[in-house]
C-alpha cells in the first residue's frame, strides 16, 4: 500500500511524499500547527476563511477561481482541524497529474497551495475589510449551523462537558461571541505573529519527484525568516471520576444520547490496536453489538455507534432515541460494553472486526485526503506505522489483547439532548 516518506525542508518544516502513479491527480496540503487555546481558536478559524478569498497575485476570489480553473480545474481550499491540543490551519489543492496534461500544472498548484497560506492579499497593512466582514458572516453561520446538526451537536456538547479544562473541549471552528471583536487589522497582526513561528507539515500525494519538490520548497521558503518552536501532542491522561450526567433541552423531535468513556490508551500505546478492535466489536460498523443488538434486536434507537479519539484516549457512543428510551438505551449500551469487557463475543465477531478495520485501512488509498489524515496523525508521534504495518498489527490482535485493552474503559459523561419538556 501507499507509504509516506519524510523529508526535512528545514527546522520544524517537514515534507511527506506519497509517490504513487496510480493517482490521476496530485493532492497537496500544508498544515500550520498551533497550540489549541481558547484565546486564538476563533482567530485561526476566521483566518482560514479569509486566506482562501485571495492571494497577493490574485487579489479577488474571482481572479483566484479563474486561475485555478485554468489549471485544469484545480480544486483549492483552506480550513482548520484539530488533534488533541493542536489546531491546524490547512491549505490544500488537487490538480490533474502532469502526465495526463503534458503541462507543468502540478508545480503551479503546489505554488497556489503555498501562496494561499504564505502570500495573502494585504491592503494598507491589514486584510481587506470587505473580505473579513464577509467571512465573519460565513463563520458565524457555520458556528450557528452546528446546532442544526443535532447528531454532531450532541457529540460536541458531550466532549465539552467531559473535557472541561482540557484543550479537547475547545471547538476548532471557534465561538460566535468572539467574531465581532476581531478587526481586519487585528487578524493580520495575528497572522504575522504565527506564520513564521509555527511548525509546518507538507504532504504531497501522486506521481511526483521528491528531489524536485524538495528543491522547490527550499527555494520558496528561502525568503522567510522562520523561528519555529516544536509542538508536541499532549494526550489526555485524566482518569474518570464520578459519572457526569448532563442534559440540554431543545425543540427536537428525537433525543440524542452521547456517552463519553476514557480508556487510558492513545495511539502510542501498545494496546491501541487491541482497543481499536474491541471498539469495532462494540460499536463501529454494521457487524457491531450496538448495531445488531441495541438498534436491530431491541429497537431502542435509530442509530448507534462508537468511535475512538486516538489522541485523547476517549471513546464516544452516539445514539438517536425516543425520549422515553433514555434509561433503557443507556443501560443497553453499558451491557454491551460489559460483554466486550468480559469476553462475551465469538471468534467470528473478533475476526470480522479485524477484517473490517483492515478493509477500512486499505480503503484509505481511495482518497488522498484520508490517506494524508492517517499519516498526519502520526507526525507528532514517535511511531510512524505504514498502512501495511497497521494492518499487520490489527491482524495480530488476540482475544486476550481486547480484554486487556477494555479493562480500563470507564464511563465518564452521559449527555442527553432532550425535548423542551423533560420526557424521561
LUMSEDREN-111326 format. One record per residue (C-alpha): x, y, z. Coordinates in steps of 0.2 Angstrom, whole numbers, plus 2048, in hexadecimal, padded with zeros to 3 digits. Layout:
N
[[X, Y, Z]]
...
This chain:
424
[[800, 800, 800]]
[[805, 812, 7FF]]
[[812, 818, 80B]]
[[817, 829, 810]]
[[82A, 82E, 810]]
[[830, 83C, 81A]]
[[83C, 84A, 815]]
[[842, 859, 81F]]
[[840, 869, 816]]
[[848, 873, 825]]
[[846, 873, 838]]
[[834, 86E, 83C]]
[[82E, 86F, 82A]]
[[82C, 85D, 823]]
[[826, 856, 812]]
[[81D, 846, 811]]
[[81C, 83E, 800]]
[[811, 830, 7FB]]
[[817, 82C, 7E9]]
[[80A, 821, 7E1]]
[[807, 821, 7CE]]
[[7F6, 819, 7D0]]
[[7EF, 82B, 7D4]]
[[7E9, 835, 7C5]]
[[7EB, 845, 7D0]]
[[7F8, 84D, 7DB]]
[[7F0, 851, 7EC]]
[[7FB, 85D, 7F7]]
[[7F8, 865, 808]]
[[801, 870, 814]]
[[7FD, 870, 827]]
[[802, 87E, 832]]
[[801, 877, 844]]
[[7FC, 882, 853]]
[[7F9, 87D, 865]]
[[7E6, 87C, 867]]
[[7E2, 88A, 873]]
[[7D1, 893, 876]]
[[7D8, 8A5, 873]]
[[7DD, 8A1, 861]]
[[7D2, 893, 85B]]
[[7C6, 89F, 853]]
[[7D4, 8AA, 84C]]
[[7DB, 89B, 843]]
[[7CA, 895, 83D]]
[[7C6, 8A6, 835]]
[[7D7, 8A7, 82E]]
[[7D5, 897, 825]]
[[7C6, 89E, 81C]]
[[7CE, 8AF, 818]]
[[7DD, 8A7, 811]]
[[7D3, 89D, 804]]
[[7CB, 8AD, 7FC]]
[[7DB, 8B4, 7F4]]
[[7EE, 8B4, 7F3]]
[[7FB, 8C1, 7EF]]
[[7FB, 8BC, 7DD]]
[[7E8, 8BA, 7DB]]
[[7E0, 8C7, 7E7]]
[[7CE, 8C1, 7E4]]
[[7C5, 8B1, 7E6]]
[[7BF, 8B3, 7D4]]
[[7D1, 8B4, 7CE]]
[[7D6, 8A6, 7D9]]
[[7C9, 89B, 7D2]]
[[7CD, 89F, 7C0]]
[[7DF, 89B, 7C3]]
[[7DB, 88A, 7CB]]
[[7CF, 886, 7BD]]
[[7DD, 889, 7B0]]
[[7E7, 87C, 7BA]]
[[7DB, 86F, 7B3]]
[[7CE, 872, 7C0]]
[[7DA, 872, 7CF]]
[[7D0, 870, 7DF]]
[[7D6, 87B, 7EE]]
[[7D1, 87E, 800]]
[[7D7, 884, 811]]
[[7CF, 87F, 821]]
[[7D3, 879, 833]]
[[7D5, 869, 83C]]
[[7D9, 863, 84D]]
[[7E3, 854, 855]]
[[7E3, 854, 868]]
[[7EB, 864, 86E]]
[[7F0, 86A, 85C]]
[[7E6, 874, 850]]
[[7EC, 875, 83E]]
[[7E8, 881, 830]]
[[7E9, 877, 820]]
[[7EA, 87C, 80E]]
[[7E8, 86F, 800]]
[[7E7, 86D, 7ED]]
[[7E2, 85F, 7E2]]
[[7E7, 85F, 7CF]]
[[7E8, 853, 7C1]]
[[7F9, 84B, 7BF]]
[[806, 852, 7B3]]
[[807, 841, 7AA]]
[[7F5, 843, 7A4]]
[[7F6, 856, 79F]]
[[808, 857, 799]]
[[80A, 867, 7A2]]
[[812, 86E, 7B2]]
[[802, 870, 7BC]]
[[807, 865, 7CB]]
[[814, 872, 7D0]]
[[808, 880, 7CD]]
[[7FB, 878, 7D8]]
[[808, 875, 7E6]]
[[80D, 887, 7E4]]
[[7FB, 88C, 7E6]]
[[7F9, 882, 7F6]]
[[808, 88A, 7FD]]
[[803, 89C, 7F8]]
[[7F2, 89A, 800]]
[[7FA, 898, 811]]
[[80A, 8A2, 80F]]
[[807, 8B0, 802]]
[[7F6, 8B7, 806]]
[[7EE, 8C6, 7FF]]
[[7F1, 8D5, 80B]]
[[7EB, 8E7, 809]]
[[7F2, 8F6, 813]]
[[7FA, 8EA, 820]]
[[7EA, 8E0, 823]]
[[7DF, 8D3, 81B]]
[[7D2, 8DA, 810]]
[[7C4, 8E0, 81A]]
[[7B7, 8DA, 80E]]
[[7BD, 8C9, 80E]]
[[7BF, 8C8, 821]]
[[7AD, 8CE, 823]]
[[7A6, 8C1, 817]]
[[7B0, 8B3, 81F]]
[[7AA, 8B8, 830]]
[[799, 8B5, 82A]]
[[79D, 8A4, 823]]
[[7A6, 89F, 833]]
[[797, 8A5, 83D]]
[[78B, 89A, 832]]
[[797, 88B, 834]]
[[797, 88C, 847]]
[[785, 88F, 848]]
[[781, 881, 83C]]
[[78A, 875, 847]]
[[77A, 874, 852]]
[[770, 870, 843]]
[[779, 85F, 841]]
[[773, 858, 852]]
[[77D, 848, 850]]
[[78E, 852, 84F]]
[[788, 85E, 85B]]
[[785, 851, 868]]
[[796, 84A, 866]]
[[79E, 85B, 867]]
[[794, 85F, 877]]
[[799, 84E, 87F]]
[[7AC, 852, 87B]]
[[7AA, 863, 882]]
[[7A3, 85D, 893]]
[[7AE, 84E, 894]]
[[7BE, 858, 890]]
[[7BB, 868, 89A]]
[[7CC, 870, 89D]]
[[7D4, 866, 88F]]
[[7D9, 86C, 87E]]
[[7CE, 85F, 876]]
[[7BE, 868, 87D]]
[[7C2, 876, 871]]
[[7B8, 876, 861]]
[[7C4, 878, 852]]
[[7B9, 883, 848]]
[[7B8, 890, 856]]
[[7AB, 89A, 85F]]
[[79E, 8A6, 859]]
[[7A0, 8B2, 868]]
[[7B2, 8B5, 862]]
[[7AF, 8BA, 850]]
[[7AA, 8CC, 851]]
[[7B9, 8D0, 85C]]
[[7C5, 8CC, 84E]]
[[7CA, 8DA, 842]]
[[7D2, 8D8, 831]]
[[7E2, 8E0, 839]]
[[7E1, 8D5, 848]]
[[7E0, 8C5, 83D]]
[[7EF, 8CA, 833]]
[[7F9, 8CE, 842]]
[[7F4, 8BD, 848]]
[[7F9, 8B5, 838]]
[[80A, 8BD, 838]]
[[80D, 8B7, 84A]]
[[80A, 8A5, 845]]
[[80F, 8A2, 833]]
[[822, 8A1, 836]]
[[822, 89A, 847]]
[[817, 88A, 845]]
[[81C, 878, 840]]
[[818, 874, 82E]]
[[814, 863, 826]]
[[812, 861, 813]]
[[80A, 852, 80B]]
[[80A, 84E, 7F9]]
[[801, 83F, 7F1]]
[[803, 839, 7DF]]
[[810, 836, 7D2]]
[[81D, 842, 7D8]]
[[830, 844, 7D9]]
[[837, 846, 7EB]]
[[846, 84F, 7E5]]
[[83D, 85C, 7DB]]
[[830, 85F, 7E9]]
[[83D, 861, 7F6]]
[[847, 86E, 7EB]]
[[837, 877, 7E7]]
[[832, 879, 7FA]]
[[844, 87E, 7FF]]
[[844, 88B, 7F2]]
[[832, 891, 7F7]]
[[836, 893, 809]]
[[847, 89B, 807]]
[[83F, 8AC, 808]]
[[838, 8A9, 819]]
[[840, 8AB, 82A]]
[[839, 89C, 834]]
[[83B, 89A, 847]]
[[831, 88B, 84B]]
[[82F, 882, 85B]]
[[829, 870, 85A]]
[[818, 86B, 861]]
[[814, 85A, 869]]
[[804, 851, 86A]]
[[7FE, 851, 87C]]
[[7F2, 843, 87D]]
[[7E5, 843, 88B]]
[[7EA, 837, 899]]
[[7DC, 83D, 8A5]]
[[7D3, 82F, 8AF]]
[[7C0, 82F, 8AF]]
[[7B8, 833, 8C0]]
[[7A6, 833, 8C5]]
[[79C, 831, 8B5]]
[[795, 842, 8AF]]
[[783, 843, 8A9]]
[[77F, 852, 89E]]
[[76F, 857, 895]]
[[76A, 864, 889]]
[[759, 868, 884]]
[[755, 86E, 872]]
[[747, 86D, 866]]
[[74B, 85C, 85F]]
[[740, 84E, 859]]
[[74D, 840, 85D]]
[[759, 83F, 86C]]
[[76C, 83E, 86A]]
[[775, 833, 876]]
[[788, 835, 877]]
[[793, 82C, 883]]
[[7A5, 830, 886]]
[[7B2, 823, 88C]]
[[7C4, 824, 891]]
[[7D0, 816, 88D]]
[[7E1, 81B, 892]]
[[7E7, 815, 881]]
[[7ED, 821, 873]]
[[7F4, 81E, 862]]
[[806, 81B, 869]]
[[800, 80E, 875]]
[[805, 7FB, 872]]
[[7F2, 7F7, 874]]
[[7EC, 804, 868]]
[[7E8, 7F7, 85A]]
[[7E0, 7EC, 867]]
[[7D5, 7FA, 86D]]
[[7D1, 7FE, 85A]]
[[7CB, 7EC, 858]]
[[7C1, 7EC, 867]]
[[7B8, 7FC, 862]]
[[7B4, 7F4, 851]]
[[7AC, 7E5, 85A]]
[[7A3, 7F1, 866]]
[[79C, 7FF, 85B]]
[[7A6, 803, 84B]]
[[79D, 7FC, 83C]]
[[78D, 7F2, 837]]
[[795, 7E2, 83E]]
[[797, 7EA, 850]]
[[78D, 7E6, 85F]]
[[785, 7F7, 861]]
[[77F, 7F6, 84F]]
[[778, 7E4, 84F]]
[[772, 7E3, 861]]
[[76E, 7F5, 867]]
[[767, 7FB, 857]]
[[761, 7EC, 84D]]
[[75B, 7DF, 85A]]
[[756, 7EB, 868]]
[[750, 7F9, 85D]]
[[755, 806, 86A]]
[[75D, 812, 85E]]
[[75E, 819, 84C]]
[[770, 817, 84B]]
[[77E, 812, 857]]
[[791, 813, 855]]
[[7A1, 815, 85F]]
[[7B1, 81D, 859]]
[[7C2, 820, 860]]
[[7CC, 830, 862]]
[[7DD, 828, 860]]
[[7E6, 837, 868]]
[[7DC, 83A, 877]]
[[7D9, 828, 87D]]
[[7C6, 82C, 87B]]
[[7B8, 821, 874]]
[[7A8, 829, 870]]
[[797, 820, 86D]]
[[789, 829, 864]]
[[777, 824, 862]]
[[767, 82C, 85C]]
[[758, 826, 867]]
[[746, 829, 86C]]
[[746, 834, 87B]]
[[73F, 826, 886]]
[[74D, 81A, 882]]
[[75B, 824, 88A]]
[[75D, 818, 899]]
[[75A, 808, 88F]]
[[767, 80D, 881]]
[[774, 813, 88E]]
[[773, 803, 897]]
[[773, 7F9, 887]]
[[783, 802, 881]]
[[78B, 7FE, 892]]
[[786, 7EC, 891]]
[[78E, 7EA, 880]]
[[79E, 7F2, 886]]
[[79E, 7E5, 894]]
[[79C, 7D7, 887]]
[[7AC, 7DD, 87E]]
[[7B5, 7E0, 88F]]
[[7B1, 7CE, 895]]
[[7B5, 7C6, 885]]
[[7A3, 7C2, 880]]
[[7A6, 7C2, 86E]]
[[7A9, 7B4, 861]]
[[7B9, 7B1, 857]]
[[7AF, 7B6, 848]]
[[7AB, 7C7, 84F]]
[[7BD, 7C9, 853]]
[[7C3, 7C5, 841]]
[[7B5, 7CF, 839]]
[[7BA, 7DE, 843]]
[[7CC, 7DC, 83E]]
[[7C8, 7DA, 82C]]
[[7BD, 7E9, 82D]]
[[7CB, 7F4, 833]]
[[7D8, 7ED, 827]]
[[7CB, 7F0, 819]]
[[7C9, 802, 81F]]
[[7DC, 805, 81F]]
[[7DD, 7FE, 80D]]
[[7CF, 80A, 808]]
[[7D9, 819, 80D]]
[[7E3, 818, 7FD]]
[[7D3, 81C, 7F4]]
[[7D3, 82E, 7FB]]
[[7E4, 838, 7FC]]
[[7DC, 843, 809]]
[[7D8, 834, 815]]
[[7E9, 82D, 811]]
[[7F2, 83D, 816]]
[[7E7, 83E, 826]]
[[7ED, 82D, 82B]]
[[7FF, 831, 829]]
[[7FD, 843, 831]]
[[7F6, 83A, 840]]
[[807, 833, 843]]
[[812, 842, 83F]]
[[812, 847, 851]]
[[815, 835, 857]]
[[825, 82B, 85A]]
[[81D, 81D, 84F]]
[[819, 81F, 83D]]
[[811, 80E, 837]]
[[80D, 80C, 825]]
[[7FC, 806, 820]]
[[803, 7F5, 81D]]
[[80B, 7F5, 82E]]
[[7FB, 7FB, 836]]
[[7F1, 7EC, 82D]]
[[7FE, 7E0, 834]]
[[7FC, 7E7, 846]]
[[7E9, 7E5, 845]]
[[7EB, 7D3, 83E]]
[[7F5, 7CE, 84D]]
[[7E8, 7D4, 85A]]
[[7E2, 7C6, 865]]
[[7D3, 7C4, 870]]
[[7DE, 7C6, 87F]]
[[7E5, 7D7, 878]]
[[7D3, 7DD, 876]]
[[7CF, 7D8, 888]]
[[7DE, 7E1, 88E]]
[[7DB, 7F1, 884]]
[[7C9, 7F2, 88A]]
[[7CD, 7EF, 89D]]
[[7CF, 802, 89F]]
[[7C1, 808, 894]]
[[7B6, 812, 8A0]]
[[7A7, 81D, 89E]]
[[7AB, 82F, 8A2]]
[[79C, 83A, 89B]]
[[78A, 837, 895]]
[[783, 844, 88B]]
[[770, 845, 886]]
[[769, 851, 879]]
[[756, 850, 87F]]
[[747, 85A, 879]]
[[742, 86A, 880]]
[[737, 861, 88D]]
[[740, 853, 897]]
[[739, 842, 890]]
[[744, 836, 89B]]
